[in-house]
Amino acid sequence: MRRKFIALYLFLLFLLSISFNITPVKKTTEIFQYYISNSLKETGAINVVTSIYLNYRVFDTIFETLLLLVSIIAIIYFSRHEGDY
């Protein structure tokens, strides 16, 4: 029972981590132009991709990495403790 609960919990975390962000093309173009024109002065990064990844979306990146780490720990735990629960 505990094993099923943990698997369900990890699956729900995975589902919650997926976001379906559907935006119209006009809105996407406006955001693209905003990043191109303001990334250097707001973040100080010369590369636009770096400024988006490390400054604008830093919390998203941190939580995705944390979720990946928790998933890897769960897989290692389940593979080593086959009959303990």
Secondary structure as the mmCIF struct_conf table of DSSP 4:
data_model
#
loop_
_struct_conf.conf_type_id
_struct_conf.id
_struct_conf.beg_label_comp_id
_struct_conf.beg_label_asym_id
_struct_conf.beg_label_seq_id
_struct_conf.end_label_comp_id
_struct_conf.end_label_asym_id
_struct_conf.end_label_seq_id
HELX_RH_AL_P HELX_RH_AL_P1 ARG A 2 SER A 17
HELX_RH_AL_P HELX_RH_AL_P2 VAL A 25 THR A 43
BEND BEND1 ILE A 46 ASN A 47
HELX_RH_AL_P HELX_RH_AL_P3 VAL A 48 SER A 51
HELX_RH_PI_P HELX_RH_PI_P1 ILE A 52 TYR A 56
TURN_TY1_P TURN_TY1_P1 ARG A 57 ARG A 57
HELX_RH_AL_P HELX_RH_AL_P4 VAL A 58 ARG A 80
BEND BEND2 GLU A 82 GLY A 83
#
